[in-house]
Amino acid sequence: MTAQPLILLPGWGLGSASLVPLAEALGEHFQVSIEALPVVRQADAGQWLDVLDQRLPRGTWLGGWSLGGMLATLLAARRGADCPGLLTLASNARFTASAAWPTAMPVATFEAFREGYALSPAATLKRFAMLCSQGAGDARGLSRGLLAQAGGVDTLAGLDLLAMLDSQAALQHFEGPQLHLFAGGDALVPEAAAAAVQALQPAAAVHCIGGAPHAFPRAQATEVASLVGRFLEAWQ
């Protein structure tokens, strides 16, 4: 068990169940819990972080998948020495591309997805689960499993927050140990984001799991737990 527990935050839309296999695999040796994302009806990063900062105990490692990883990064930077370390899973410094961070989803692609969700949430969430599963050995089975247990913060506010968050400065300024895992077959976060994050924060440990889908914390929980476990052990 680690000296400091690890708290994991899920991504947009699919809820905490997507992280349960990883938490269970890590739980054999470490103290791991999953915290649901806040229910905030505005895409205000400050409000989301305020809720998390009040809810989550200090002195814990912070981690998360996709949107959850971005929020964990921002909260870790806010807490500074009160956060022993940071873990992100398939989490880019920006989800949507900008001039300063081109290794992300094109804005037009994201806007089309957002429009689809506003018009047909259920159908678009199904498509999202398929995108999260693309690249997995059993992509259809993984997609069905993600949807069957979905219960996350799948609001337009959450999508808008995902589009606006920028964790570049937080990644640079957080002085604790950092592990960032990416997926070689990710349909939502470009594989090139791994090298971009490494260049942004040379002190971080960055690893790309070849051929893995965006939902690799669930699809390849044992492999991910092994990578994360070795990193956590090194910082005990």
Buried (B, 14 or more C-beta within 10 A) or exposed (E): EBEBBBBBBBBBBBBBBBBBBBBEBBBEEBBBBBBBBBEBEEBBBEBBBBBBBEEBEEEBBBBBBBBBBBBBBBBBBBBEEBBBBBBBBBBBBBBBBEEEBEBBBEEEEBEEBBEBBEEEBEEBBBBBBBBBBBBBEEBEEBBBBBBEBBEBBBBEBBBBBBBEBBBBEBBBEBEBBBBBBBBBBBBBBBBEBBBBBBEBBEEBBBBBBEBBBBBBBBBBBEBBBEBBBEBBEEBE
